Amino acid sequence: MAGNTGHDRLDKGVIGPALRVGAMKHILMAGALACGTLFSASGATAAVATNYGNCDTAGVFEAPFTYIACSGGYDKNILNNSTNGVDSQKDALQALDFDTTDFDFNSFFKIDSLNGADVTSPPAPLMTGITIFGIHFGGGSVLGNVTAFYKFDAGAGTTTIPFATNGSSGWVLYQTGGDTGDVVPEPATWAMMIAGFGLVGAAMRRRGGNATVSA
């Protein structure tokens, strides 16, 4: 009789419910792990800050400063080494054709706070050729509290980035000295070039006519 106690307990449903509870725990744990994996995967995308796409708003820079392209503004200040900051910066820079494969935030030149002032060299390096920078604007700017990214042609040397709006704060220089060979001139630049060619042509014609008369 004593040897049958276990079987009797199983038959009477004493051990059976315990086994079922254990199985249920395993199922719940597996579900929790699956949910955790799903949230982790979605979190990678959620790490990029909201992009309002307002970087091209008029009134950010003083003339004659112009830029080739821009990205952002991204919500608040993302110029930092946090996961959110790095992912957002990489998202913005990729839109400006900047290679982020070996992205290292600590390797770039930074100005932590402009306190509303322009960017000047010094303390910033002399900017030449294709240059890419990120700028955080605080309250009072035409863009609002966002971080925007700009690509421009600094030519032989640019020492100042003049802001027409208030609120300039943190600034990061990602690239300068880039090749300008593949840059397409802006419409205003084309107009100046065409006008210049016309003036040169007119001058050459006048010189040719004078030479004929003199002969």
MIDOSE-1310 file (N, C-alpha, C; in nm, 2 decimals, decimal comma, always signed):
residues 215
magn	+0,08/-0,12/+0,00/+0,00/+0,00/+0,00/+0,08/+0,13/+0,00; +0,19/+0,12/+0,08/+0,28/+0,24/+0,08/+0,35/+0,27/-0,05; +0,38/+0,16/-0,12/+0,44/+0,18/-0,25/+0,35/+0,24/-0,36; +0,23/+0,24/-0,33/+0,14/+0,30/-0,43/+0,09/+0,44/-0,40
tghd	+0,16/+0,50/-0,29/+0,11/+0,63/-0,25/+0,13/+0,74/-0,36; +0,24/+0,73/-0,43/+0,27/+0,83/-0,53/+0,16/+0,82/-0,64; +0,14/+0,70/-0,68/+0,04/+0,68/-0,79/-0,10/+0,72/-0,75; -0,13/+0,69/-0,62/-0,26/+0,73/-0,57/-0,27/+0,89/-0,57
rldk	-0,16/+0,95/-0,53/-0,17/+1,10/-0,53/-0,18/+1,16/-0,67; -0,11/+1,10/-0,77/-0,12/+1,14/-0,91/-0,26/+1,12/-0,96; -0,32/+1,00/-0,92/-0,45/+0,97/-0,97/-0,56/+1,06/-0,91; -0,53/+1,10/-0,79/-0,62/+1,19/-0,72/-0,61/+1,34/-0,75
gvig	-0,51/+1,37/-0,85/-0,49/+1,51/-0,89/-0,41/+1,59/-0,80; -0,33/+1,53/-0,71/-0,25/+1,61/-0,62/-0,12/+1,66/-0,69; -0,05/+1,57/-0,76/+0,07/+1,60/-0,83/+0,04/+1,67/-0,97; -0,06/+1,62/-1,03/-0,09/+1,68/-1,17/-0,10/+1,83/-1,17
palr	-0,18/+1,89/-1,08/-0,19/+2,04/-1,09/-0,05/+2,11/-1,07; +0,04/+2,05/-0,99/+0,17/+2,11/-0,96/+0,25/+2,11/-1,09; +0,24/+1,99/-1,17/+0,31/+1,99/-1,29/+0,25/+2,09/-1,39; +0,12/+2,10/-1,39/+0,06/+2,20/-1,48/+0,10/+2,34/-1,45
vgam	+0,11/+2,38/-1,32/+0,16/+2,51/-1,28/+0,30/+2,53/-1,32; +0,39/+2,43/-1,31/+0,53/+2,45/-1,36/+0,53/+2,47/-1,51; +0,45/+2,40/-1,58/+0,45/+2,42/-1,73/+0,40/+2,56/-1,77; +0,30/+2,60/-1,69/+0,25/+2,74/-1,72/+0,36/+2,84/-1,69
khil	+0,44/+2,83/-1,59/+0,54/+2,92/-1,56/+0,64/+2,93/-1,67; +0,68/+2,81/-1,73/+0,77/+2,81/-1,84/+0,72/+2,89/-1,96; +0,59/+2,87/-1,98/+0,52/+2,93/-2,10/+0,52/+3,08/-2,08; +0,49/+3,13/-1,95/+0,49/+3,27/-1,92/+0,63/+3,33/-1,94
maga	+0,73/+3,26/-1,89/+0,87/+3,31/-1,90/+0,91/+3,33/-2,05; +0,87/+3,22/-2,13/+0,91/+3,23/-2,27/+0,84/+3,35/-2,34; +0,71/+3,37/-2,30/+0,64/+3,49/-2,35/+0,71/+3,62/-2,31; +0,75/+3,63/-2,19/+0,81/+3,75/-2,14/+0,94/+3,78/-2,22
lacg	+1,02/+3,67/-2,24/+1,15/+3,69/-2,31/+1,12/+3,73/-2,46; +1,02/+3,67/-2,52/+0,98/+3,71/-2,66/+0,94/+3,86/-2,66; +0,86/+3,90/-2,57/+0,82/+4,04/-2,56/+0,94/+4,14/-2,54; +1,03/+4,09/-2,45/+1,15/+4,17/-2,43/+1,24/+4,19/-2,55
tlfs	+1,25/+4,08/-2,63/+1,33/+4,09/-2,76/+1,26/+4,18/-2,85; +1,12/+4,18/-2,86/+1,05/+4,26/-2,95/+1,07/+4,41/-2,91; +1,06/+4,44/-2,78/+1,07/+4,58/-2,74/+1,21/+4,63/-2,76; +1,31/+4,54/-2,75/+1,45/+4,58/-2,77/+1,47/+4,62/-2,91
asga	+1,41/+4,54/-3,00/+1,43/+4,56/-3,14/+1,36/+4,69/-3,18; +1,24/+4,71/-3,13/+1,17/+4,84/-3,16/+1,24/+4,96/-3,10; +1,30/+4,94/-2,99/+1,37/+5,05/-2,92/+1,49/+5,10/-3,00; +1,55/+5,02/-3,08/+1,66/+5,06/-3,16/+1,61/+5,17/-3,26
taav	+1,49/+5,16/-3,31/+1,44/+5,26/-3,40/+1,39/+5,38/-3,32; +1,33/+5,36/-3,20/+1,28/+5,46/-3,12/+1,39/+5,55/-3,06; +1,51/+5,51/-3,07/+1,62/+5,59/-3,02/+1,65/+5,72/-3,09; +1,60/+5,73/-3,22/+1,62/+5,85/-3,30/+1,51/+5,95/-3,25
atny	+1,56/+6,07/-3,22/+1,47/+6,18/-3,17/+1,37/+6,22/-3,29; +1,26/+6,28/-3,25/+1,17/+6,33/-3,35/+1,23/+6,43/-3,44; +1,21/+6,41/-3,57/+1,27/+6,51/-3,66/+1,15/+6,59/-3,72; +1,16/+6,72/-3,69/+1,05/+6,81/-3,74/+1,07/+6,86/-3,88
gncd	+1,19/+6,84/-3,93/+1,22/+6,87/-4,07/+1,21/+7,02/-4,10; +1,24/+7,11/-4,00/+1,23/+7,25/-4,02/+1,36/+7,32/-4,04; +1,47/+7,25/-4,07/+1,60/+7,31/-4,07/+1,62/+7,42/-4,18; +1,53/+7,41/-4,28/+1,54/+7,50/-4,40/+1,46/+7,63/-4,37
tagv	+1,41/+7,65/-4,25/+1,33/+7,77/-4,22/+1,41/+7,90/-4,24; +1,35/+8,00/-4,30/+1,42/+8,12/-4,33/+1,46/+8,19/-4,20; +1,57/+8,27/-4,20/+1,60/+8,35/-4,08/+1,70/+8,28/-3,98; +1,76/+8,17/-4,02/+1,86/+8,10/-3,94/+1,99/+8,17/-3,94
feap	+2,04/+8,20/-4,07/+2,17/+8,26/-4,09/+2,16/+8,40/-4,14; +2,27/+8,47/-4,11/+2,29/+8,61/-4,18/+2,35/+8,59/-4,31; +2,30/+8,67/-4,41/+2,37/+8,68/-4,54/+2,51/+8,73/-4,53; +2,60/+8,68/-4,61/+2,58/+8,60/-4,73/+2,60/+8,45/-4,71
ftyi	+2,59/+8,40/-4,58/+2,61/+8,26/-4,56/+2,50/+8,18/-4,63; +2,54/+8,08/-4,70/+2,44/+7,98/-4,76/+2,49/+7,84/-4,74; +2,40/+7,75/-4,75/+2,44/+7,61/-4,73/+2,38/+7,52/-4,85; +2,44/+7,41/-4,86/+2,41/+7,31/-4,97/+2,29/+7,23/-4,94
acsg	+2,29/+7,18/-4,81/+2,18/+7,09/-4,77/+2,17/+7,10/-4,62; +2,06/+7,05/-4,56/+2,04/+7,05/-4,42/+1,96/+6,93/-4,38; +1,96/+6,90/-4,25/+1,88/+6,79/-4,19/+1,83/+6,82/-4,05; +1,71/+6,78/-4,02/+1,66/+6,82/-3,89/+1,55/+6,93/-3,91
gydk	+1,52/+7,00/-3,80/+1,57/+6,98/-3,66/+1,51/+6,87/-3,58; +1,60/+6,81/-3,51/+1,56/+6,70/-3,42/+1,53/+6,76/-3,28; +1,43/+6,70/-3,22/+1,38/+6,75/-3,09/+1,49/+6,77/-2,99; +1,50/+6,89/-2,93/+1,59/+6,92/-2,82/+1,73/+6,91/-2,86
niln	+1,82/+6,89/-2,76/+1,96/+6,88/-2,78/+2,01/+6,74/-2,79; +2,05/+6,70/-2,91/+2,10/+6,56/-2,93/+2,25/+6,55/-2,95; +2,32/+6,67/-2,93/+2,46/+6,67/-2,95/+2,53/+6,62/-2,82; +2,52/+6,49/-2,80/+2,58/+6,42/-2,69/+2,61/+6,28/-2,72
nstn	+2,67/+6,20/-2,63/+2,72/+6,07/-2,65/+2,62/+5,96/-2,60; +2,50/+6,00/-2,57/+2,40/+5,90/-2,53/+2,35/+5,82/-2,65; +2,29/+5,71/-2,63/+2,24/+5,62/-2,74/+2,14/+5,70/-2,82; +2,05/+5,78/-2,76/+1,96/+5,86/-2,83/+2,03/+5,97/-2,92
gvds	+2,13/+6,03/-2,85/+2,21/+6,14/-2,92/+2,28/+6,08/-3,04; +2,36/+5,97/-3,02/+2,44/+5,92/-3,13/+2,35/+5,87/-3,24; +2,24/+5,79/-3,21/+2,16/+5,74/-3,32/+2,09/+5,86/-3,40; +2,06/+5,96/-3,33/+1,99/+6,08/-3,40/+2,10/+6,15/-3,48
qkda	+2,22/+6,17/-3,43/+2,32/+6,23/-3,51/+2,35/+6,15/-3,64; +2,37/+6,02/-3,62/+2,40/+5,94/-3,74/+2,28/+5,95/-3,84; +2,16/+5,95/-3,79/+2,05/+5,96/-3,88/+2,05/+6,09/-3,96; +2,09/+6,20/-3,90/+2,10/+6,33/-3,96/+2,21/+6,33/-4,06
lqal	+2,33/+6,28/-4,02/+2,45/+6,29/-4,10/+2,44/+6,20/-4,22; +2,38/+6,09/-4,21/+2,36/+6,00/-4,33/+2,28/+6,07/-4,44; +2,18/+6,16/-4,39/+2,10/+6,23/-4,49/+2,19/+6,34/-4,56; +2,30/+6,37/-4,51/+2,40/+6,47/-4,57/+2,52/+6,40/-4,63
dfdt	+2,50/+6,26/-4,66/+2,60/+6,18/-4,72/+2,73/+6,18/-4,64; +2,72/+6,18/-4,51/+2,84/+6,16/-4,42/+2,85/+6,02/-4,38; +2,97/+5,96/-4,40/+2,99/+5,82/-4,36/+3,00/+5,80/-4,21; +2,90/+5,73/-4,15/+2,89/+5,72/-4,00/+2,94/+5,58/-3,96
tdfd	+3,01/+5,51/-4,05/+3,05/+5,37/-4,01/+3,14/+5,37/-3,89; +3,23/+5,45/-3,87/+3,32/+5,46/-3,75/+3,29/+5,58/-3,67; +3,16/+5,61/-3,65/+3,12/+5,73/-3,58/+3,17/+5,73/-3,44; +3,24/+5,83/-3,40/+3,29/+5,85/-3,26/+3,27/+5,99/-3,22
fnsf	+3,17/+6,01/-3,14/+3,13/+6,15/-3,10/+3,24/+6,22/-3,03; +3,32/+6,15/-2,96/+3,43/+6,22/-2,88/+3,55/+6,26/-2,97; +3,54/+6,23/-3,10/+3,65/+6,26/-3,19/+3,63/+6,40/-3,26; +3,51/+6,46/-3,25/+3,48/+6,58/-3,32/+3,50/+6,70/-3,23
fkid	+3,53/+6,81/-3,30/+3,55/+6,94/-3,23/+3,41/+6,99/-3,19; +3,41/+7,04/-3,06/+3,28/+7,09/-3,01/+3,29/+7,22/-2,94; +3,19/+7,30/-2,94/+3,17/+7,41/-2,86/+3,05/+7,39/-2,77; +3,06/+7,37/-2,64/+2,95/+7,33/-2,56/+2,84/+7,43/-2,55
slng	+2,88/+7,56/-2,55/+2,77/+7,66/-2,54/+2,82/+7,79/-2,61; +2,74/+7,83/-2,71/+2,77/+7,96/-2,78/+2,71/+8,07/-2,71; +2,61/+8,05/-2,62/+2,54/+8,15/-2,55/+2,48/+8,26/-2,64; +2,43/+8,21/-2,76/+2,37/+8,30/-2,85/+2,46/+8,37/-2,95
advt	+2,59/+8,34/-2,94/+2,69/+8,40/-3,03/+2,70/+8,32/-3,16; +2,78/+8,39/-3,26/+2,81/+8,32/-3,38/+2,92/+8,22/-3,36; +2,95/+8,13/-3,45/+3,06/+8,04/-3,45/+3,18/+8,12/-3,52; +3,29/+8,13/-3,45/+3,41/+8,20/-3,50/+3,53/+8,11/-3,49
sppa	+3,63/+8,14/-3,58/+3,76/+8,07/-3,58/+3,87/+8,18/-3,55; +3,95/+8,16/-3,44/+3,93/+8,06/-3,33/+3,80/+8,10/-3,25; +3,76/+8,01/-3,16/+3,82/+7,88/-3,12/+3,80/+7,77/-3,22; +3,70/+7,78/-3,30/+3,67/+7,67/-3,40/+3,79/+7,67/-3,50
plmt	+3,81/+7,55/-3,56/+3,92/+7,54/-3,66/+3,87/+7,62/-3,79; +3,97/+7,67/-3,87/+3,94/+7,73/-3,99/+3,87/+7,63/-4,08; +3,75/+7,67/-4,13/+3,67/+7,58/-4,21/+3,70/+7,60/-4,36; +3,73/+7,49/-4,43/+3,76/+7,50/-4,58/+3,68/+7,38/-4,65
giti	+3,65/+7,41/-4,78/+3,59/+7,30/-4,86/+3,45/+7,26/-4,80; +3,41/+7,14/-4,83/+3,28/+7,09/-4,78/+3,29/+7,07/-4,63; +3,20/+7,14/-4,56/+3,20/+7,14/-4,42/+3,06/+7,10/-4,37; +3,05/+7,01/-4,26/+2,93/+6,97/-4,21/+2,93/+7,00/-4,06
fgih	+2,83/+7,06/-4,00/+2,82/+7,08/-3,86/+2,68/+7,06/-3,81; +2,67/+7,04/-3,68/+2,54/+7,04/-3,61/+2,53/+7,15/-3,51; +2,41/+7,21/-3,49/+2,39/+7,32/-3,40/+2,26/+7,30/-3,33; +2,27/+7,32/-3,19/+2,15/+7,31/-3,11/+2,11/+7,45/-3,09
fggg	+1,98/+7,48/-3,11/+1,92/+7,61/-3,08/+1,82/+7,59/-2,96; +1,83/+7,68/-2,86/+1,74/+7,67/-2,75/+1,62/+7,76/-2,77; +1,56/+7,80/-2,66/+1,44/+7,88/-2,68/+1,47/+8,01/-2,74; +1,37/+8,06/-2,81/+1,38/+8,19/-2,88/+1,43/+8,19/-3,02
svlg	+1,47/+8,07/-3,07/+1,52/+8,06/-3,21/+1,40/+8,05/-3,30; +1,42/+8,07/-3,43/+1,31/+8,06/-3,53/+1,28/+7,91/-3,55; +1,37/+7,82/-3,51/+1,34/+7,68/-3,53/+1,28/+7,61/-3,40; +1,29/+7,68/-3,29/+1,25/+7,62/-3,16/+1,36/+7,55/-3,10
nvta	+1,33/+7,47/-3,00/+1,44/+7,40/-2,92/+1,47/+7,27/-3,00; +1,56/+7,28/-3,10/+1,59/+7,16/-3,18/+1,74/+7,16/-3,21; +1,79/+7,05/-3,27/+1,92/+7,04/-3,32/+1,91/+7,02/-3,47; +1,99/+7,11/-3,55/+1,98/+7,10/-3,70/+2,13/+7,08/-3,75
fykf	+2,14/+7,02/-3,87/+2,26/+6,99/-3,93/+2,27/+7,05/-4,07; +2,39/+7,11/-4,10/+2,41/+7,18/-4,22/+2,54/+7,14/-4,29; +2,53/+7,13/-4,43/+2,65/+7,11/-4,51/+2,66/+7,23/-4,60; +2,78/+7,29/-4,60/+2,81/+7,41/-4,68/+2,95/+7,41/-4,74
daga	+2,97/+7,49/-4,84/+3,10/+7,50/-4,90/+3,18/+7,62/-4,84; +3,28/+7,59/-4,76/+3,35/+7,69/-4,69/+3,46/+7,76/-4,78; +3,48/+7,71/-4,90/+3,57/+7,76/-4,99/+3,72/+7,75/-4,94; +3,79/+7,86/-4,97/+3,93/+7,86/-4,93/+3,95/+7,88/-4,78
gttt	+3,85/+7,93/-4,71/+3,85/+7,95/-4,57/+3,74/+8,03/-4,52; +3,66/+7,98/-4,42/+3,55/+8,05/-4,36/+3,58/+8,06/-4,21; +3,58/+8,18/-4,15/+3,61/+8,19/-4,01/+3,49/+8,22/-3,93; +3,37/+8,24/-3,99/+3,25/+8,28/-3,92/+3,13/+8,22/-3,97
ipfa	+3,04/+8,16/-3,89/+2,91/+8,12/-3,92/+2,81/+8,21/-3,85; +2,76/+8,31/-3,92/+2,67/+8,41/-3,86/+2,53/+8,37/-3,85; +2,47/+8,37/-3,73/+2,33/+8,34/-3,70/+2,25/+8,46/-3,70; +2,13/+8,45/-3,77/+2,04/+8,56/-3,77/+1,93/+8,54/-3,66
tngs	+1,93/+8,42/-3,60/+1,83/+8,39/-3,50/+1,90/+8,38/-3,36; +1,82/+8,40/-3,26/+1,87/+8,38/-3,12/+1,88/+8,23/-3,09; +1,94/+8,21/-2,97/+1,94/+8,07/-2,91/+2,05/+7,98/-2,95; +2,15/+8,02/-3,03/+2,26/+7,93/-3,06/+2,32/+7,87/-2,94
sgwv	+2,34/+7,74/-2,93/+2,39/+7,68/-2,81/+2,51/+7,59/-2,85; +2,49/+7,46/-2,83/+2,60/+7,36/-2,86/+2,63/+7,35/-3,01; +2,75/+7,33/-3,05/+2,79/+7,32/-3,19/+2,90/+7,21/-3,20; +2,88/+7,13/-3,31/+2,98/+7,02/-3,33/+3,02/+7,03/-3,48
lyqt	+3,15/+7,02/-3,50/+3,21/+7,02/-3,64/+3,24/+6,87/-3,68; +3,17/+6,82/-3,77/+3,19/+6,68/-3,81/+3,28/+6,66/-3,93; +3,29/+6,76/-4,02/+3,37/+6,75/-4,13/+3,41/+6,89/-4,19; +3,53/+6,91/-4,23/+3,57/+7,03/-4,30/+3,69/+6,99/-4,39
ggdt	+3,71/+7,07/-4,49/+3,82/+7,03/-4,59/+3,78/+6,93/-4,69; +3,65/+6,91/-4,70/+3,60/+6,81/-4,80/+3,61/+6,86/-4,94; +3,62/+6,76/-5,04/+3,64/+6,79/-5,18/+3,51/+6,86/-5,23; +3,53/+6,97/-5,31/+3,42/+7,04/-5,36/+3,39/+7,01/-5,51
gdvv	+3,46/+6,91/-5,56/+3,44/+6,87/-5,70/+3,31/+6,83/-5,74; +3,24/+6,76/-5,65/+3,11/+6,70/-5,69/+2,99/+6,79/-5,65; +3,02/+6,91/-5,60/+2,91/+6,99/-5,55/+2,85/+7,07/-5,67; +2,71/+7,07/-5,67/+2,64/+7,14/-5,78/+2,61/+7,28/-5,73
pepa	+2,66/+7,38/-5,80/+2,63/+7,52/-5,76/+2,49/+7,55/-5,74; +2,45/+7,64/-5,65/+2,32/+7,68/-5,63/+2,28/+7,77/-5,74; +2,14/+7,79/-5,77/+2,10/+7,88/-5,88/+2,16/+8,02/-5,87; +2,17/+8,08/-5,76/+2,23/+8,21/-5,75/+2,37/+8,21/-5,79
twam	+2,44/+8,10/-5,76/+2,58/+8,09/-5,80/+2,59/+8,08/-5,95; +2,50/+8,00/-6,01/+2,50/+7,98/-6,16/+2,48/+8,12/-6,22; +2,38/+8,20/-6,17/+2,35/+8,33/-6,23/+2,47/+8,42/-6,23; +2,55/+8,42/-6,12/+2,66/+8,50/-6,11/+2,77/+8,46/-6,21
miag	+2,79/+8,33/-6,22/+2,88/+8,27/-6,32/+2,85/+8,31/-6,46; +2,72/+8,30/-6,49/+2,68/+8,33/-6,63/+2,70/+8,48/-6,66; +2,66/+8,56/-6,56/+2,68/+8,71/-6,58/+2,82/+8,74/-6,59; +2,91/+8,67/-6,52/+3,05/+8,70/-6,53/+3,11/+8,66/-6,67
fglv	+3,06/+8,54/-6,72/+3,10/+8,50/-6,85/+3,06/+8,60/-6,96; +2,93/+8,66/-6,94/+2,88/+8,76/-7,03/+2,97/+8,88/-7,03; +3,01/+8,93/-6,92/+3,09/+9,05/-6,91/+3,23/+9,02/-6,97; +3,29/+8,90/-6,95/+3,42/+8,87/-7,01/+3,40/+8,87/-7,16
gaam	+3,29/+8,81/-7,21/+3,27/+8,80/-7,35/+3,26/+8,94/-7,42; +3,18/+9,03/-7,35/+3,16/+9,17/-7,40/+3,30/+9,24/-7,40; +3,38/+9,23/-7,30/+3,51/+9,29/-7,29/+3,60/+9,25/-7,40; +3,59/+9,11/-7,43/+3,68/+9,06/-7,54/+3,63/+9,11/-7,67
rrrg	+3,50/+9,13/-7,69/+3,45/+9,18/-7,82/+3,49/+9,33/-7,84; +3,49/+9,40/-7,73/+3,53/+9,54/-7,74/+3,68/+9,55/-7,77; +3,76/+9,47/-7,71/+3,90/+9,47/-7,73/+3,93/+9,43/-7,88; +3,85/+9,33/-7,93/+3,87/+9,29/-8,07/+3,83/+9,40/-8,17
gnat	+3,72/+9,48/-8,14/+3,68/+9,58/-8,22/+3,78/+9,70/-8,22; +3,84/+9,73/-8,11/+3,94/+9,84/-8,10/+4,06/+9,80/-8,17; +4,10/+9,67/-8,17/+4,22/+9,63/-8,24/+4,20/+9,65/-8,39; +4,08/+9,62/-8,44/+4,05/+9,64/-8,59/+4,06/+9,78/-8,63
vsa	+4,00/+9,87/-8,55/+4,01/+10,01/-8,58/+4,15/+10,07/-8,58; +4,23/+10,02/-8,48/+4,36/+10,07/-8,47/+4,44/+10,03/-8,59; +4,41/+9,91/-8,65/+4,49/+9,86/-8,76/+4,45/+9,95/-8,88
